[in-house]
Amino acid sequence: MVETPRVRTRTADPPPLTPAFSERVRDCFSGAANQYEGGARIQRAIAWRLGHLCRPLAIGPGPKGDLGAGTGLLARSIALQRPDLNLLRLDNCQALLETEPAAAGANARLLWDLNGGLPAQLAGASLLASSFALQWLEQPQLQLDQWASQLARGGWLVLAVPCSASFQQWRQAAERARVPFTGLALPAASGLVQAAERQLQLLRCQRLRFSRRQPQALAFLREFKAIGAQASPKGQLSPAELRRLQTHWAPRAGECPLEWEVLLLLARKP
Ligand SMILES: C[S@@+](CC[C@H](N)C(=O)[O-])C[C@H]1O[C@@H](n2cnc3c(N)ncnc32)[C@H](O)[C@@H]1O
């Protein structure tokens, strides 16, 4: 996986997702809970990077949470690099939360739908961390705004979220094949940055680009499915549509680098 310099893209925010879609998201993640960590390579790398960012931070005694924690990749990465930080893991997918047996007294977990905001336990939080989860919420900007409100003065937000400049090649292949683009409509990085800036001081704001060659459309879509991230408001492609997508995937053999744009924020409430 190659990281390339940041690229600016102006893209409008997608329309809000619906509660019915959120249930579908939960069911998909639930079905893949046992394989999630085996396939979540980019999520693991980002979790490590976010944990690293937490190392030098002066973090107060208030509540701390990993929002959309899943199997706990981020909470564990932070705990490994900052053993004094034990984050409450929130997620609305029980199967993911339960993949790791709870050690006595540690790694508290809460089954919680983040579309309804944050629970009372996290009021006045000193650290809110989240990786690859905000994009699944019905209104990412609004939720980010509320996360910022819940931080105590001096509290930290550590966030990574894939954004709308991701997967241009997939979009182009779908257009050429005249099939729907069935990826999630990801939020625009610019809107999230603006939402964060309204209440927080940004100490780091990066748009990371990760790319990887993937000559097979089907193999790529299977990778999403393997970690339960295949839910799409546009539904699934039929076998005939999939064949068409494959035909138009890589016009020249092997030339379809798939790119993620990942917004990484480290911010503090003044
Ligand atoms: C791609 S996974 C990322 C998990 C983890 N943060 C990581 O980096 O491995 C997305 C996570 O968001 C969670 N999620 C999606 N919608 C949610 C919601 N409405 N409330 C709480 N969690 C949600 C999913 O269950 C899943 O655990």
The ligand as an SDF file (V2000), in Angstrom:
LIG
                    3D

 27 29  0  0  0  0  0  0  0  0999 V2000
  -15.0760   -0.2700    9.2310 C   0  0  0  0  0  0  0  0  0  0  0  0
  -15.6190   -0.5720   10.8500 S   0  0  0  0  0  0  0  0  0  0  0  0
  -14.3570    0.2420   11.8050 C   0  0  0  0  0  0  0  0  0  0  0  0
  -14.2020   -0.3880   13.1630 C   0  0  0  0  0  0  0  0  0  0  0  0
  -13.0060    0.1210   13.9550 C   0  0  0  0  0  0  0  0  0  0  0  0
  -13.1380    1.5160   14.3080 N   0  0  0  0  0  0  0  0  0  0  0  0
  -11.7310   -0.1160   13.1910 C   0  0  0  0  0  0  0  0  0  0  0  0
  -11.0350    0.8550   12.8640 O   0  0  0  0  0  0  0  0  0  0  0  0
  -11.4310   -1.2860   12.9210 O   0  0  0  0  0  0  0  0  0  0  0  0
  -17.0080    0.5360   11.0700 C   0  0  0  0  0  0  0  0  0  0  0  0
  -17.6260    0.4110   12.4320 C   0  0  0  0  0  0  0  0  0  0  0  0
  -18.6470    1.3890   12.6070 O   0  0  0  0  0  0  0  0  0  0  0  0
  -19.7010    0.7720   13.3180 C   0  0  0  0  0  0  0  0  0  0  0  0
  -20.9500    1.5000   13.1010 N   0  0  0  0  0  0  0  0  0  0  0  0
  -21.5760    1.7160   11.9350 C   0  0  0  0  0  0  0  0  0  0  0  0
  -22.7330    2.3690   12.1570 N   0  0  0  0  0  0  0  0  0  0  0  0
  -22.8210    2.5780   13.5040 C   0  0  0  0  0  0  0  0  0  0  0  0
  -23.7790    3.1860   14.3430 C   0  0  0  0  0  0  0  0  0  0  0  0
  -24.8810    3.7160   13.8390 N   0  0  0  0  0  0  0  0  0  0  0  0
  -23.5450    3.2150   15.6780 N   0  0  0  0  0  0  0  0  0  0  0  0
  -22.4180    2.6560   16.1930 C   0  0  0  0  0  0  0  0  0  0  0  0
  -21.4770    2.0630   15.4320 N   0  0  0  0  0  0  0  0  0  0  0  0
  -21.6700    2.0140   14.1020 C   0  0  0  0  0  0  0  0  0  0  0  0
  -19.7450   -0.6230   12.7090 C   0  0  0  0  0  0  0  0  0  0  0  0
  -20.5030   -1.5290   13.4780 O   0  0  0  0  0  0  0  0  0  0  0  0
  -18.2800   -0.9470   12.6580 C   0  0  0  0  0  0  0  0  0  0  0  0
  -17.8050   -1.4730   13.8460 O   0  0  0  0  0  0  0  0  0  0  0  0
  1  2  1  0
  2  3  1  0
  2 10  1  0
  3  4  1  0
  4  5  1  0
  5  6  1  0
  5  7  1  0
  7  8  2  0
  7  9  1  0
 10 11  1  0
 11 12  1  0
 11 26  1  0
 12 13  1  0
 13 14  1  0
 13 24  1  0
 14 15  1  0
 14 23  1  0
 15 16  2  0
 16 17  1  0
 17 18  1  0
 17 23  2  0
 18 19  1  0
 18 20  2  0
 20 21  1  0
 21 22  2  0
 22 23  1  0
 24 25  1  0
 24 26  1  0
 26 27  1  0
M  CHG  2   2   1   9  -1
M  END
$$$$
